[in-house]
Amino acid sequence: MIENDFPDIEKILRKMTNRKEKNMARLIDGKKISQQIKDELKEKVAAMKSEGKEIGMAVIQVGNDPASSVYVGNKKKACEYIGIRSESYELPEETTQEELITLIGKLNDDDRIHGILVQLPVPKHIDEDTVIKAISPRKDVDGFHPQSVGALSIGQKGFVSCTPAGIIQLLKRSNVDIEGRECVVIGRSNIVGKPMALLLLRENGTVTVTHSKTRDLKEVCRRADILVVAVGRPKMIDASYVKEGAVVIDVGIHRDENNRLCGDVDFESVEQVASAITPVPGGVGPMTIAMLMNNCVEAALL
Ligand code: GUN
C-alpha cells in the first residue's frame, strides 16, 4: 500500500516542479479539496449517527432535463457517500406549481428532512421565485431564499449559495490570502456573482463586481489579485485580462469545438501569467456539491 503510493507522490512532485520551472500557474485542485471536505463531513455524520441523529435531504426534480438529471444524480451519490439519507422526488413535467408548493410544505414540516433542494431550472409554467420562497430558510441548503441572501448581505448566520462558498474554501485551503487584496468578480448572477462579492467582502477583500455593461473590462480585471470569472462564455478571459501573479478562479463549464470540457477562462493562455488557477474540470465544479453536503449537515445541527 505504502510502496504503491510512492510512484504517485513522485509523479505529482515531478509535475509540480515542471510547472514551477516553466513558470506556470500552480493548480488549485478542486477535486482533492472537495474530497477532503466530503471525508471530514463523512466523519462528522458518522459521529452524529452514533448519537442517534440521522440526516435527511429531499431532492426534487420537475421534468427530465438531462443536465439536471446528471446534477441530481451526483447530489444523491454524494449524500450516499457521506451518510446522508436522500429522498428523491422525480415529478413529471406537467406538475403544477400548487402541487410542488404542497410537497415543499410537507417537507418543511417533516422532522426527518433537514435540507430541501429543488433542482433549477423548473418548467416555464412554474415561478422559480415562488418555489424558492416556499422552502423554509432553515432547510434552504442551496442558500437561494431571500432570507438567506439578506442574512449574508448583513453578516448574519444563514445558508450561503454553494458555488461561491466552495470558492472561498478553495482559496483558504490553498493558502490564498483574501484580506486587503483586490478581488474582481466577472458576473452578477444571484447564484454566483452577487454572493461571491459578499463573501469576498466578508473576508475583507476589496471587491469590484463587473458585468456586461462594464466599461474597460480588461483594465478592471487587470487590477485583480484574485479574479473570479463567471461570465458564461467559453474561454473568453485570456492572459490579456490577467495581472502577472494573479489567482484566477474559473466558474464556467462548457464544451469546446472539440467537444472537450472548458471554462470561461482560456486556460492555456492564462496559466502562463497567473500564480494559481483552477482547472476545468476538477476546479470549482466538485466544490459545489461538497458545500451542499456541508449545508445539509449544518441544517441538521440547527
Ligand atoms: N441548477 C444549476 N445549479 C444549481 C444549484 O446549485 N442548485 C439548484 N437547486 N439548481 C441548480
py3Dmol code that shows the C-alpha trace and the ligand (Angstrom):
import py3Dmol

protein = """\
ATOM      1  CA  MET A   1       0.000   0.000   0.000  1.00  0.00           C
ATOM      2  CA  ILE A   2       2.700   2.477   1.073  1.00  0.00           C
ATOM      3  CA  GLU A   3       5.020   1.234  -1.675  1.00  0.00           C
ATOM      4  CA  ASN A   4       2.296   1.785  -4.250  1.00  0.00           C
ATOM      5  CA  ASP A   5       1.830   5.347  -3.007  1.00  0.00           C
ATOM      6  CA  PHE A   6       5.432   6.416  -3.780  1.00  0.00           C
ATOM      7  CA  PRO A   7       5.245   6.490  -7.573  1.00  0.00           C
ATOM      8  CA  ASP A   8       2.142   8.695  -7.284  1.00  0.00           C
ATOM      9  CA  ILE A   9       3.846  11.156  -4.975  1.00  0.00           C
ATOM     10  CA  GLU A  10       6.901  11.225  -7.231  1.00  0.00           C
ATOM     11  CA  LYS A  11       4.691  11.840 -10.238  1.00  0.00           C
ATOM     12  CA  ILE A  12       2.863  14.691  -8.514  1.00  0.00           C
ATOM     13  CA  LEU A  13       6.126  16.265  -7.290  1.00  0.00           C
ATOM     14  CA  ARG A  14       7.624  16.000 -10.778  1.00  0.00           C
ATOM     15  CA  LYS A  15       4.520  17.638 -12.270  1.00  0.00           C
ATOM     16  CA  MET A  16       4.669  20.454  -9.701  1.00  0.00           C
ATOM     17  CA  THR A  17       8.391  21.029 -10.286  1.00  0.00           C
ATOM     18  CA  ASN A  18       7.827  21.064 -14.047  1.00  0.00           C
ATOM     19  CA  ARG A  19       5.100  23.706 -13.724  1.00  0.00           C
ATOM     20  CA  LYS A  20       7.296  25.813 -11.429  1.00  0.00           C
ATOM     21  CA  GLU A  21      10.321  25.559 -13.708  1.00  0.00           C
ATOM     22  CA  LYS A  22       8.222  26.563 -16.682  1.00  0.00           C
ATOM     23  CA  ASN A  23       6.795  29.486 -14.671  1.00  0.00           C
ATOM     24  CA  MET A  24       3.272  28.127 -14.993  1.00  0.00           C
ATOM     25  CA  ALA A  25       0.484  28.760 -12.503  1.00  0.00           C
ATOM     26  CA  ARG A  26       0.006  26.431  -9.544  1.00  0.00           C
ATOM     27  CA  LEU A  27      -3.116  24.281  -9.983  1.00  0.00           C
ATOM     28  CA  ILE A  28      -5.843  24.698  -7.381  1.00  0.00           C
ATOM     29  CA  ASP A  29      -7.151  21.155  -7.113  1.00  0.00           C
ATOM     30  CA  GLY A  30     -10.903  21.245  -6.509  1.00  0.00           C
ATOM     31  CA  LYS A  31     -11.221  17.504  -6.813  1.00  0.00           C
ATOM     32  CA  LYS A  32      -8.786  16.917  -3.973  1.00  0.00           C
ATOM     33  CA  ILE A  33     -10.112  19.706  -1.744  1.00  0.00           C
ATOM     34  CA  SER A  34     -13.753  18.659  -2.251  1.00  0.00           C
ATOM     35  CA  GLN A  35     -12.791  15.092  -1.354  1.00  0.00           C
ATOM     36  CA  GLN A  36     -11.149  16.330   1.865  1.00  0.00           C
ATOM     37  CA  ILE A  37     -14.337  18.234   2.764  1.00  0.00           C
ATOM     38  CA  LYS A  38     -16.549  15.220   1.994  1.00  0.00           C
ATOM     39  CA  ASP A  39     -14.337  12.979   4.131  1.00  0.00           C
ATOM     40  CA  GLU A  40     -14.491  15.456   7.024  1.00  0.00           C
ATOM     41  CA  LEU A  41     -18.286  15.526   6.682  1.00  0.00           C
ATOM     42  CA  LYS A  42     -18.487  11.741   6.500  1.00  0.00           C
ATOM     43  CA  GLU A  43     -16.742  11.518   9.872  1.00  0.00           C
ATOM     44  CA  LYS A  44     -18.990  14.180  11.361  1.00  0.00           C
ATOM     45  CA  VAL A  45     -22.135  12.428  10.078  1.00  0.00           C
ATOM     46  CA  ALA A  46     -20.947   9.070  11.475  1.00  0.00           C
ATOM     47  CA  ALA A  47     -20.428  10.701  14.892  1.00  0.00           C
ATOM     48  CA  MET A  48     -23.916  12.239  14.733  1.00  0.00           C
ATOM     49  CA  LYS A  49     -25.376   8.872  13.753  1.00  0.00           C
ATOM     50  CA  SER A  50     -23.738   7.187  16.750  1.00  0.00           C
ATOM     51  CA  GLU A  51     -25.599   9.716  18.905  1.00  0.00           C
ATOM     52  CA  GLY A  52     -28.866   8.800  17.186  1.00  0.00           C
ATOM     53  CA  LYS A  53     -29.061  11.734  14.764  1.00  0.00           C
ATOM     54  CA  GLU A  54     -29.866  10.762  11.176  1.00  0.00           C
ATOM     55  CA  ILE A  55     -29.678  13.451   8.473  1.00  0.00           C
ATOM     56  CA  GLY A  56     -32.171  13.583   5.593  1.00  0.00           C
ATOM     57  CA  MET A  57     -32.246  15.591   2.398  1.00  0.00           C
ATOM     58  CA  ALA A  58     -35.091  15.869  -0.126  1.00  0.00           C
ATOM     59  CA  VAL A  59     -34.041  16.281  -3.752  1.00  0.00           C
ATOM     60  CA  ILE A  60     -36.825  17.409  -6.092  1.00  0.00           C
ATOM     61  CA  GLN A  61     -36.620  17.439  -9.880  1.00  0.00           C
ATOM     62  CA  VAL A  62     -39.550  18.533 -12.054  1.00  0.00           C
ATOM     63  CA  GLY A  63     -39.357  17.195 -15.607  1.00  0.00           C
ATOM     64  CA  ASN A  64     -36.427  15.295 -17.046  1.00  0.00           C
ATOM     65  CA  ASP A  65     -33.908  17.769 -18.382  1.00  0.00           C
ATOM     66  CA  PRO A  66     -30.852  15.548 -18.999  1.00  0.00           C
ATOM     67  CA  ALA A  67     -28.305  18.005 -17.493  1.00  0.00           C
ATOM     68  CA  SER A  68     -30.462  18.377 -14.363  1.00  0.00           C
ATOM     69  CA  SER A  69     -30.732  14.579 -14.083  1.00  0.00           C
ATOM     70  CA  VAL A  70     -26.914  14.330 -14.064  1.00  0.00           C
ATOM     71  CA  TYR A  71     -26.597  17.024 -11.358  1.00  0.00           C
ATOM     72  CA  VAL A  72     -29.336  15.439  -9.250  1.00  0.00           C
ATOM     73  CA  GLY A  73     -27.718  12.001  -9.622  1.00  0.00           C
ATOM     74  CA  ASN A  74     -24.372  13.414  -8.433  1.00  0.00           C
ATOM     75  CA  LYS A  75     -26.022  15.072  -5.442  1.00  0.00           C
ATOM     76  CA  LYS A  76     -27.714  11.797  -4.438  1.00  0.00           C
ATOM     77  CA  LYS A  77     -24.403   9.934  -4.817  1.00  0.00           C
ATOM     78  CA  ALA A  78     -22.640  12.459  -2.583  1.00  0.00           C
ATOM     79  CA  CYS A  79     -25.386  12.044   0.056  1.00  0.00           C
ATOM     80  CA  GLU A  80     -24.863   8.299  -0.033  1.00  0.00           C
ATOM     81  CA  TYR A  81     -21.065   8.649   0.317  1.00  0.00           C
ATOM     82  CA  ILE A  82     -21.346  10.944   3.311  1.00  0.00           C
ATOM     83  CA  GLY A  83     -24.137   9.026   5.034  1.00  0.00           C
ATOM     84  CA  ILE A  84     -26.994  11.433   4.442  1.00  0.00           C
ATOM     85  CA  ARG A  85     -30.344   9.775   3.681  1.00  0.00           C
ATOM     86  CA  SER A  86     -31.654  11.245   0.433  1.00  0.00           C
ATOM     87  CA  GLU A  87     -35.327  11.217  -0.560  1.00  0.00           C
ATOM     88  CA  SER A  88     -35.816  11.612  -4.258  1.00  0.00           C
ATOM     89  CA  TYR A  89     -38.885  13.245  -5.857  1.00  0.00           C
ATOM     90  CA  GLU A  90     -38.879  12.918  -9.639  1.00  0.00           C
ATOM     91  CA  LEU A  91     -42.002  14.774 -10.679  1.00  0.00           C
ATOM     92  CA  PRO A  92     -43.478  14.875 -14.199  1.00  0.00           C
ATOM     93  CA  GLU A  93     -43.081  17.969 -16.385  1.00  0.00           C
ATOM     94  CA  GLU A  94     -46.837  18.713 -16.024  1.00  0.00           C
ATOM     95  CA  THR A  95     -46.648  19.067 -12.240  1.00  0.00           C
ATOM     96  CA  THR A  96     -48.472  22.262 -11.246  1.00  0.00           C
ATOM     97  CA  GLN A  97     -46.920  24.982  -9.132  1.00  0.00           C
ATOM     98  CA  GLU A  98     -49.549  24.277  -6.470  1.00  0.00           C
ATOM     99  CA  GLU A  99     -48.613  20.588  -6.322  1.00  0.00           C
ATOM    100  CA  LEU A 100     -44.933  21.466  -5.993  1.00  0.00           C
ATOM    101  CA  ILE A 101     -45.602  24.032  -3.245  1.00  0.00           C
ATOM    102  CA  THR A 102     -47.763  21.483  -1.394  1.00  0.00           C
ATOM    103  CA  LEU A 103     -44.923  18.949  -1.476  1.00  0.00           C
ATOM    104  CA  ILE A 104     -42.429  21.567  -0.227  1.00  0.00           C
ATOM    105  CA  GLY A 105     -44.840  22.452   2.597  1.00  0.00           C
ATOM    106  CA  LYS A 106     -44.995  18.802   3.669  1.00  0.00           C
ATOM    107  CA  LEU A 107     -41.196  18.517   3.593  1.00  0.00           C
ATOM    108  CA  ASN A 108     -40.886  21.754   5.603  1.00  0.00           C
ATOM    109  CA  ASP A 109     -42.971  20.077   8.340  1.00  0.00           C
ATOM    110  CA  ASP A 110     -41.127  16.727   8.184  1.00  0.00           C
ATOM    111  CA  ASP A 111     -38.619  16.389  11.069  1.00  0.00           C
ATOM    112  CA  ARG A 112     -36.739  13.649   9.227  1.00  0.00           C
ATOM    113  CA  ILE A 113     -35.841  16.093   6.422  1.00  0.00           C
ATOM    114  CA  HIS A 114     -33.183  18.718   7.138  1.00  0.00           C
ATOM    115  CA  GLY A 115     -32.437  20.030   3.647  1.00  0.00           C
ATOM    116  CA  ILE A 116     -34.733  20.651   0.657  1.00  0.00           C
ATOM    117  CA  LEU A 117     -33.353  21.114  -2.821  1.00  0.00           C
ATOM    118  CA  VAL A 118     -35.421  21.910  -5.900  1.00  0.00           C
ATOM    119  CA  GLN A 119     -33.212  21.472  -8.957  1.00  0.00           C
ATOM    120  CA  LEU A 120     -33.331  24.519 -11.234  1.00  0.00           C
ATOM    121  CA  PRO A 121     -34.491  25.381 -13.810  1.00  0.00           C
ATOM    122  CA  VAL A 122     -38.109  24.390 -13.187  1.00  0.00           C
ATOM    123  CA  PRO A 123     -40.516  24.202 -16.181  1.00  0.00           C
ATOM    124  CA  LYS A 124     -41.729  27.569 -17.527  1.00  0.00           C
ATOM    125  CA  HIS A 125     -45.243  27.342 -16.052  1.00  0.00           C
ATOM    126  CA  ILE A 126     -43.755  27.318 -12.535  1.00  0.00           C
ATOM    127  CA  ASP A 127     -42.448  30.546 -10.978  1.00  0.00           C
ATOM    128  CA  GLU A 128     -38.932  29.938  -9.662  1.00  0.00           C
ATOM    129  CA  ASP A 129     -39.025  32.746  -7.077  1.00  0.00           C
ATOM    130  CA  THR A 130     -42.282  31.471  -5.593  1.00  0.00           C
ATOM    131  CA  VAL A 131     -40.806  27.975  -5.278  1.00  0.00           C
ATOM    132  CA  ILE A 132     -37.599  29.232  -3.632  1.00  0.00           C
ATOM    133  CA  LYS A 133     -39.608  31.324  -1.163  1.00  0.00           C
ATOM    134  CA  ALA A 134     -41.738  28.295  -0.222  1.00  0.00           C
ATOM    135  CA  ILE A 135     -38.704  26.440   1.201  1.00  0.00           C
ATOM    136  CA  SER A 136     -38.185  27.059   4.903  1.00  0.00           C
ATOM    137  CA  PRO A 137     -34.993  29.134   5.383  1.00  0.00           C
ATOM    138  CA  ARG A 138     -33.949  26.508   7.978  1.00  0.00           C
ATOM    139  CA  LYS A 139     -33.906  23.885   5.193  1.00  0.00           C
ATOM    140  CA  ASP A 140     -32.666  26.128   2.367  1.00  0.00           C
ATOM    141  CA  VAL A 141     -29.438  24.212   1.703  1.00  0.00           C
ATOM    142  CA  ASP A 142     -28.984  25.949  -1.678  1.00  0.00           C
ATOM    143  CA  GLY A 143     -28.914  29.349   0.055  1.00  0.00           C
ATOM    144  CA  PHE A 144     -31.283  30.823  -2.548  1.00  0.00           C
ATOM    145  CA  HIS A 145     -34.098  32.031  -0.201  1.00  0.00           C
ATOM    146  CA  PRO A 146     -34.322  35.852   0.089  1.00  0.00           C
ATOM    147  CA  GLN A 147     -33.844  35.480   3.859  1.00  0.00           C
ATOM    148  CA  SER A 148     -30.591  33.557   3.337  1.00  0.00           C
ATOM    149  CA  VAL A 149     -29.348  36.127   0.814  1.00  0.00           C
ATOM    150  CA  GLY A 150     -30.358  39.012   3.114  1.00  0.00           C
ATOM    151  CA  ALA A 151     -28.587  37.407   6.086  1.00  0.00           C
ATOM    152  CA  LEU A 152     -25.393  37.076   4.047  1.00  0.00           C
ATOM    153  CA  SER A 153     -25.552  40.724   2.985  1.00  0.00           C
ATOM    154  CA  ILE A 154     -25.730  41.983   6.585  1.00  0.00           C
ATOM    155  CA  GLY A 155     -23.271  39.466   8.028  1.00  0.00           C
ATOM    156  CA  GLN A 156     -25.811  37.280   9.856  1.00  0.00           C
ATOM    157  CA  LYS A 157     -25.987  33.499  10.012  1.00  0.00           C
ATOM    158  CA  GLY A 158     -27.713  31.709   7.145  1.00  0.00           C
ATOM    159  CA  PHE A 159     -27.069  29.304   4.324  1.00  0.00           C
ATOM    160  CA  VAL A 160     -24.738  30.503   1.585  1.00  0.00           C
ATOM    161  CA  SER A 161     -25.002  29.627  -2.105  1.00  0.00           C
ATOM    162  CA  CYS A 162     -22.790  26.571  -2.644  1.00  0.00           C
ATOM    163  CA  THR A 163     -20.584  27.619  -5.590  1.00  0.00           C
ATOM    164  CA  PRO A 164     -19.283  30.875  -4.067  1.00  0.00           C
ATOM    165  CA  ALA A 165     -18.967  29.208  -0.643  1.00  0.00           C
ATOM    166  CA  GLY A 166     -16.896  26.487  -2.343  1.00  0.00           C
ATOM    167  CA  ILE A 167     -14.647  29.101  -3.965  1.00  0.00           C
ATOM    168  CA  ILE A 168     -13.872  30.640  -0.551  1.00  0.00           C
ATOM    169  CA  GLN A 169     -12.906  27.136   0.666  1.00  0.00           C
ATOM    170  CA  LEU A 170     -10.698  26.626  -2.421  1.00  0.00           C
ATOM    171  CA  LEU A 171      -8.880  29.898  -1.700  1.00  0.00           C
ATOM    172  CA  LYS A 172      -8.497  29.291   2.033  1.00  0.00           C
ATOM    173  CA  ARG A 173      -7.379  25.686   1.709  1.00  0.00           C
ATOM    174  CA  SER A 174      -4.849  26.721  -0.974  1.00  0.00           C
ATOM    175  CA  ASN A 175      -3.442  29.407   1.372  1.00  0.00           C
ATOM    176  CA  VAL A 176      -4.537  32.331  -0.791  1.00  0.00           C
ATOM    177  CA  ASP A 177      -4.938  35.459   1.384  1.00  0.00           C
ATOM    178  CA  ILE A 178      -8.082  37.465   0.667  1.00  0.00           C
ATOM    179  CA  GLU A 179      -7.782  40.228   3.247  1.00  0.00           C
ATOM    180  CA  GLY A 180      -6.818  43.561   1.705  1.00  0.00           C
ATOM    181  CA  ARG A 181      -6.480  42.080  -1.800  1.00  0.00           C
ATOM    182  CA  GLU A 182      -8.095  43.437  -4.952  1.00  0.00           C
ATOM    183  CA  CYS A 183     -10.852  40.967  -5.868  1.00  0.00           C
ATOM    184  CA  VAL A 184     -12.677  41.287  -9.179  1.00  0.00           C
ATOM    185  CA  VAL A 185     -15.776  39.202  -9.907  1.00  0.00           C
ATOM    186  CA  ILE A 186     -16.967  38.952 -13.515  1.00  0.00           C
ATOM    187  CA  GLY A 187     -20.719  38.264 -13.489  1.00  0.00           C
ATOM    188  CA  ARG A 188     -23.540  39.428 -11.200  1.00  0.00           C
ATOM    189  CA  SER A 189     -25.904  36.446 -11.031  1.00  0.00           C
ATOM    190  CA  ASN A 190     -27.889  35.776  -7.860  1.00  0.00           C
ATOM    191  CA  ILE A 191     -26.355  32.304  -7.546  1.00  0.00           C
ATOM    192  CA  VAL A 192     -22.668  33.124  -8.113  1.00  0.00           C
ATOM    193  CA  GLY A 193     -21.593  36.737  -8.777  1.00  0.00           C
ATOM    194  CA  LYS A 194     -23.519  38.610  -6.066  1.00  0.00           C
ATOM    195  CA  PRO A 195     -22.976  36.134  -3.188  1.00  0.00           C
ATOM    196  CA  MET A 196     -19.327  35.770  -4.293  1.00  0.00           C
ATOM    197  CA  ALA A 197     -18.824  39.517  -3.917  1.00  0.00           C
ATOM    198  CA  LEU A 198     -20.444  39.490  -0.459  1.00  0.00           C
ATOM    199  CA  LEU A 199     -18.297  36.558   0.708  1.00  0.00           C
ATOM    200  CA  LEU A 200     -15.067  38.166  -0.513  1.00  0.00           C
ATOM    201  CA  LEU A 201     -16.126  41.345   1.269  1.00  0.00           C
ATOM    202  CA  ARG A 202     -16.771  39.333   4.449  1.00  0.00           C
ATOM    203  CA  GLU A 203     -13.159  38.111   4.149  1.00  0.00           C
ATOM    204  CA  ASN A 204     -12.014  41.765   3.977  1.00  0.00           C
ATOM    205  CA  GLY A 205     -11.208  41.738   0.265  1.00  0.00           C
ATOM    206  CA  THR A 206     -11.590  44.954  -1.765  1.00  0.00           C
ATOM    207  CA  VAL A 207     -14.291  43.883  -4.175  1.00  0.00           C
ATOM    208  CA  THR A 208     -15.347  45.032  -7.653  1.00  0.00           C
ATOM    209  CA  VAL A 209     -18.251  43.374  -9.472  1.00  0.00           C
ATOM    210  CA  THR A 210     -18.198  43.639 -13.258  1.00  0.00           C
ATOM    211  CA  HIS A 211     -20.868  42.721 -15.807  1.00  0.00           C
ATOM    212  CA  SER A 212     -21.844  43.030 -19.456  1.00  0.00           C
ATOM    213  CA  LYS A 213     -22.179  46.829 -19.233  1.00  0.00           C
ATOM    214  CA  THR A 214     -18.806  47.370 -17.527  1.00  0.00           C
ATOM    215  CA  ARG A 215     -16.591  49.793 -19.437  1.00  0.00           C
ATOM    216  CA  ASP A 216     -12.929  48.827 -19.913  1.00  0.00           C
ATOM    217  CA  LEU A 217     -13.470  45.321 -18.522  1.00  0.00           C
ATOM    218  CA  LYS A 218      -9.899  44.369 -19.342  1.00  0.00           C
ATOM    219  CA  GLU A 219      -8.485  47.286 -17.386  1.00  0.00           C
ATOM    220  CA  VAL A 220     -10.636  46.475 -14.354  1.00  0.00           C
ATOM    221  CA  CYS A 221      -9.697  42.773 -14.467  1.00  0.00           C
ATOM    222  CA  ARG A 222      -6.000  43.607 -14.709  1.00  0.00           C
ATOM    223  CA  ARG A 223      -6.229  45.249 -11.272  1.00  0.00           C
ATOM    224  CA  ALA A 224      -7.253  41.952  -9.664  1.00  0.00           C
ATOM    225  CA  ASP A 225      -5.103  39.954  -7.258  1.00  0.00           C
ATOM    226  CA  ILE A 226      -7.977  37.459  -7.227  1.00  0.00           C
ATOM    227  CA  LEU A 227     -10.116  37.188 -10.377  1.00  0.00           C
ATOM    228  CA  VAL A 228     -13.337  35.150 -10.202  1.00  0.00           C
ATOM    229  CA  VAL A 229     -14.737  34.502 -13.663  1.00  0.00           C
ATOM    230  CA  ALA A 230     -18.435  33.650 -14.004  1.00  0.00           C
ATOM    231  CA  VAL A 231     -19.138  35.250 -17.331  1.00  0.00           C
ATOM    232  CA  GLY A 232     -20.780  32.291 -19.073  1.00  0.00           C
ATOM    233  CA  ARG A 233     -18.753  32.453 -22.324  1.00  0.00           C
ATOM    234  CA  PRO A 234     -16.261  29.724 -23.245  1.00  0.00           C
ATOM    235  CA  LYS A 235     -12.571  30.736 -22.986  1.00  0.00           C
ATOM    236  CA  MET A 236     -13.434  34.459 -23.051  1.00  0.00           C
ATOM    237  CA  ILE A 237     -10.858  35.510 -20.460  1.00  0.00           C
ATOM    238  CA  ASP A 238      -7.319  35.196 -21.815  1.00  0.00           C
ATOM    239  CA  ALA A 239      -3.968  36.388 -20.449  1.00  0.00           C
ATOM    240  CA  SER A 240      -4.621  39.968 -21.588  1.00  0.00           C
ATOM    241  CA  TYR A 241      -7.220  40.259 -18.765  1.00  0.00           C
ATOM    242  CA  VAL A 242      -4.906  38.941 -16.061  1.00  0.00           C
ATOM    243  CA  LYS A 243      -2.228  40.666 -13.977  1.00  0.00           C
ATOM    244  CA  GLU A 244       1.066  38.800 -13.585  1.00  0.00           C
ATOM    245  CA  GLY A 245       0.804  36.651 -10.442  1.00  0.00           C
ATOM    246  CA  ALA A 246      -2.989  36.882 -10.016  1.00  0.00           C
ATOM    247  CA  VAL A 247      -5.072  33.975  -8.712  1.00  0.00           C
ATOM    248  CA  VAL A 248      -7.746  33.008 -11.257  1.00  0.00           C
ATOM    249  CA  ILE A 249     -10.916  31.091 -10.392  1.00  0.00           C
ATOM    250  CA  ASP A 250     -12.970  29.751 -13.314  1.00  0.00           C
ATOM    251  CA  VAL A 251     -16.664  29.091 -12.632  1.00  0.00           C
ATOM    252  CA  GLY A 252     -17.667  28.296 -16.232  1.00  0.00           C
ATOM    253  CA  ILE A 253     -18.235  24.886 -17.740  1.00  0.00           C
ATOM    254  CA  HIS A 254     -18.774  24.395 -21.478  1.00  0.00           C
ATOM    255  CA  ARG A 255     -17.884  22.072 -24.351  1.00  0.00           C
ATOM    256  CA  ASP A 256     -15.333  23.495 -26.761  1.00  0.00           C
ATOM    257  CA  GLU A 257     -15.163  22.980 -30.548  1.00  0.00           C
ATOM    258  CA  ASN A 258     -13.554  19.556 -29.976  1.00  0.00           C
ATOM    259  CA  ASN A 259     -16.296  18.557 -27.501  1.00  0.00           C
ATOM    260  CA  ARG A 260     -13.837  18.860 -24.615  1.00  0.00           C
ATOM    261  CA  LEU A 261     -14.845  20.462 -21.314  1.00  0.00           C
ATOM    262  CA  CYS A 262     -13.562  24.007 -20.881  1.00  0.00           C
ATOM    263  CA  GLY A 263     -14.264  27.021 -18.706  1.00  0.00           C
ATOM    264  CA  ASP A 264     -14.806  30.768 -19.147  1.00  0.00           C
ATOM    265  CA  VAL A 265     -11.020  31.141 -18.935  1.00  0.00           C
ATOM    266  CA  ASP A 266      -8.615  30.377 -21.775  1.00  0.00           C
ATOM    267  CA  PHE A 267      -6.552  28.066 -19.556  1.00  0.00           C
ATOM    268  CA  GLU A 268      -3.510  27.601 -21.838  1.00  0.00           C
ATOM    269  CA  SER A 269      -3.079  31.350 -22.140  1.00  0.00           C
ATOM    270  CA  VAL A 270      -3.814  32.324 -18.504  1.00  0.00           C
ATOM    271  CA  GLU A 271      -1.672  29.624 -16.855  1.00  0.00           C
ATOM    272  CA  GLN A 272       1.366  31.453 -18.306  1.00  0.00           C
ATOM    273  CA  VAL A 273       0.701  34.625 -16.263  1.00  0.00           C
ATOM    274  CA  ALA A 274      -1.365  33.632 -13.203  1.00  0.00           C
ATOM    275  CA  SER A 275       0.275  32.402  -9.983  1.00  0.00           C
ATOM    276  CA  ALA A 276      -2.567  29.922  -9.373  1.00  0.00           C
ATOM    277  CA  ILE A 277      -5.571  28.771 -11.388  1.00  0.00           C
ATOM    278  CA  THR A 278      -8.496  26.339 -11.131  1.00  0.00           C
ATOM    279  CA  PRO A 279      -8.731  23.801 -13.969  1.00  0.00           C
ATOM    280  CA  VAL A 280     -11.969  22.799 -15.745  1.00  0.00           C
ATOM    281  CA  PRO A 281     -12.956  20.124 -14.968  1.00  0.00           C
ATOM    282  CA  GLY A 282     -11.660  19.500 -11.452  1.00  0.00           C
ATOM    283  CA  GLY A 283     -11.710  23.054 -10.096  1.00  0.00           C
ATOM    284  CA  VAL A 284     -14.839  24.828  -8.881  1.00  0.00           C
ATOM    285  CA  GLY A 285     -17.347  22.176 -10.050  1.00  0.00           C
ATOM    286  CA  PRO A 286     -16.719  19.484  -7.419  1.00  0.00           C
ATOM    287  CA  MET A 287     -16.769  22.108  -4.647  1.00  0.00           C
ATOM    288  CA  THR A 288     -20.436  22.998  -5.233  1.00  0.00           C
ATOM    289  CA  ILE A 289     -21.680  19.560  -4.192  1.00  0.00           C
ATOM    290  CA  ALA A 290     -19.261  19.381  -1.247  1.00  0.00           C
ATOM    291  CA  MET A 291     -20.662  22.674   0.079  1.00  0.00           C
ATOM    292  CA  LEU A 292     -24.237  21.470  -0.480  1.00  0.00           C
ATOM    293  CA  MET A 293     -23.424  18.484   1.734  1.00  0.00           C
ATOM    294  CA  ASN A 294     -21.862  20.845   4.281  1.00  0.00           C
ATOM    295  CA  ASN A 295     -25.027  22.969   4.339  1.00  0.00           C
ATOM    296  CA  CYS A 296     -27.159  19.869   4.868  1.00  0.00           C
ATOM    297  CA  VAL A 297     -25.070  18.776   7.860  1.00  0.00           C
ATOM    298  CA  GLU A 298     -25.302  22.346   9.242  1.00  0.00           C
ATOM    299  CA  ALA A 299     -29.086  22.265   8.754  1.00  0.00           C
ATOM    300  CA  ALA A 300     -29.292  19.107  10.867  1.00  0.00           C
ATOM    301  CA  LEU A 301     -27.382  20.847  13.638  1.00  0.00           C
ATOM    302  CA  LEU A 302     -29.812  23.832  13.837  1.00  0.00           C
TER     303      LEU A 302
END
"""
ligand_1 = """\
11
GUN
N -29.202 24.311 -11.169
C -27.934 24.638 -11.503
N -27.176 24.815 -10.390
C -27.997 24.594 -9.337
C -27.787 24.604 -7.922
O -26.706 24.886 -7.403
N -28.895 24.317 -7.173
C -30.100 24.035 -7.719
N -31.122 23.784 -6.881
N -30.329 24.016 -9.024
C -29.266 24.292 -9.817
"""
view = py3Dmol.view(width=600, height=400)
view.addModel(protein, "pdb")
view.setStyle({"model": 0}, {"cartoon": {"style": "trace"}})
view.addModel(ligand_1, "xyz")
view.setStyle({"model": 1}, {"stick": {}})
view.zoomTo()
view.show()
